[in-house]
Amino acid sequence: PKLVGLEQNCKTFQSILVDPTQRNVGCSGMFNSGTNLVTQLLKNNCKVPERVALYGTDATKEAHGIRWQVPWGKHTNSKYREEHATKQASNVNK
């Protein structure tokens, strides 16, 4: 498959004024939609280099910026992202 638009989207994401040590990536979606597979693919193939430098190469994937779910919950609709947070992500900036 060919993914169109990554050149612009990646540059846009990287230019956002968020401290790279605070960046996180997570997956969300409906039940039985492949969220566990996507999460495993992210954890096996992605990292935030600035977080690796901060926490070290032996740290967890979560410490490297790859969350197993978004802060508002893996199966919670994104329209509630400002109103809801999981217990473990209550201090994560959304």
C-alpha positions in Angstrom: 0.0 0.0 0.0 1.0 3.6 -0.6 0.3 6.2 2.1 -0.3 9.6 0.6 0.4 12.8 2.4 2.9 11.6 5.0 5.5 14.1 3.8 3.3 17.1 4.8 1.7 15.4 7.8 5.0 14.4 9.4 6.4 17.9 8.9 3.3 19.4 10.4 3.4 17.1 13.4 7.1 17.7 14.0 6.7 21.4 13.8 4.0 21.5 16.6 5.4 23.4 19.5 5.3 20.5 22.0 8.3 19.6 24.0 9.5 16.4 22.3 10.1 14.8 25.7 6.3 15.2 26.4 5.2 13.6 23.1 3.2 10.4 23.2 1.5 8.2 20.5 -1.4 5.9 21.3 -4.1 4.0 19.6 -7.9 4.1 20.0 -10.9 2.7 18.2 -14.0 0.6 18.4 -14.0 -2.8 19.9 -12.7 -5.5 17.5 -11.2 -2.9 15.2 -7.6 -4.0 15.5 -6.4 -1.6 18.3 -4.3 -4.3 19.9 -2.5 -5.0 16.6 -1.9 -1.3 15.9 -0.6 -0.9 19.4 1.8 -3.8 19.0 3.0 -2.4 15.6 3.6 1.0 17.2 5.5 -0.5 20.1 7.6 -2.7 17.8 8.4 0.0 15.2 8.2 3.4 16.7 9.8 5.6 19.4 10.2 9.2 20.3 14.0 9.7 20.1 14.0 12.6 22.6 12.2 10.4 25.2 14.7 7.5 24.6 17.5 9.9 25.3 15.8 11.1 28.4 14.8 7.7 29.9 17.4 5.5 28.4 17.3 2.6 26.0 16.3 0.1 28.7 13.1 2.0 29.6 9.6 0.8 28.8 7.9 1.5 25.5 5.5 3.8 27.5 8.5 5.8 28.7 9.7 6.0 25.1 6.3 7.7 24.2 4.3 4.7 22.8 1.2 4.3 24.9 -1.0 1.2 24.8 -4.0 3.5 24.7 -4.8 7.2 24.3 -5.2 9.1 27.6 -9.0 9.2 27.4 -9.3 5.4 26.9 -8.8 3.0 24.1 -12.4 2.5 23.3 -13.8 5.9 24.4 -15.0 8.3 21.6 -12.5 11.1 21.0 -15.2 13.7 21.5 -14.8 13.0 25.3 -11.0 13.4 25.3 -11.2 16.7 27.2 -13.7 15.4 29.7 -12.3 11.9 30.6 -9.0 10.3 31.4 -8.0 6.9 32.5 -6.5 6.5 36.0 -3.0 6.0 34.6 -3.2 9.0 32.3 -4.8 11.5 34.6 -1.7 13.6 34.5 -1.0 13.4 30.8 -1.5 16.6 28.8 -4.2 15.9 26.1 
